[in-house]
Amino acid sequence: MNVKSIAGQLGGRRARVALLSDTTHPLADHWSVSDLFTLTKPRVMMLAVFTALVGLSSATVRLDPLSTLGAVLAIAAGAGAAGVLNMWCDADIDAVMTRTAMRPIPRGKISRFGALVFGLVLSGFAVAVLALATNLTAAALLACTILFYVVVYTAWLKRATRQNIVIGGAAGALPPVIGWAAATGGVGLEPLTLFLIIFLWTPPHFWALALNRTDDYARAGVPMLPVVAGSAATTRQILVYSGLLVLASELPWVLGFAGAVYGVVAAIGGASFLLLAFHLNRSMGLDRRTAHRLFVFSIAYLFVLFATLLVDHGGDSFSPMRASHAGHTVGALQAQRLPGAVRIARSFINLSMGEV
């Protein structure tokens, strides 16, 4: 199936998909707790909480344990609420995609209305708890993140433009900013740098997956870049964004709020990321194994990058002098901690596979 024939089917598929969205399954709302948990996209939620923790630990102010617990709970609930509302909005296309057909709403375990109510209640709970546990700035950022992900990305961009992942990636990049704001009540250069890293990481990560799911997205009427532009154009874009990502990943070290260990890890990981993107571009997207390897590696890359930042800050509040005092003792301690981060990364990859 060539690109033109795939793109030409998008309009016709949408009409059929719309009919599926209005069908009421006879088993709807025969749900279990595990069905509700699945609606929250727990793997995506885990990534959001982890990156938010890095933003929180990097902040210039340290929260007390109770406020920290409240912030983590609220951010997890907010990420979960966004996942629920995403599945509510995407129930029509989920029903015709192989990868998503077994989600609770397409299976008829939970009705769309039930998912909507659950998502709205969970959203309100998350924003309220974050406001009470920390401050209004962090709560407002969380509310805007949920709205952006559901309204701007899911309901509009995902179905309207090939740039859906590029623009929509902003929602997934905001958790470290929310974590920083929860501790400080404001936004600084450091969390914006973390935002930029995740923002630039998102397109190559998702497009590497989409290269092996082109028929699935075409059948659902979703104009992902490989569907409407072809695999060759997609691999070129992956290479461009990978190059920008590698440059952005060094900013924490260049700007002085991460140590030398982080700089080395970012350089090695970035070189590996670029090499995989280069090989994928050479194959023009026809090598499915290389696309899959890049997708898997991108998960490990982001986790190790942020785990190294977390180790670099050692769980303490951020100190600007940290980079300039990265001496032998600190370096040795970091080196001892890094293997543990790598072991956690392996587990994270296993949990994250297939949930995007």
Salt bridges, closest charged atoms under 4 A:
ASP90 OD2 - LYS158 NZ 2.66
ASP90 OD1 - ARG159 NH2 3.10
ASP92 OD1 - ARG159 NH2 2.91
ASP94 OD2 - ARG103 NH1 3.19
ASP216 OD1 - ARG219 NH2 2.39
ASP316 OD1 - ARG62 NH1 3.43
GLU355 OE2 - ARG103 NH2 3.55
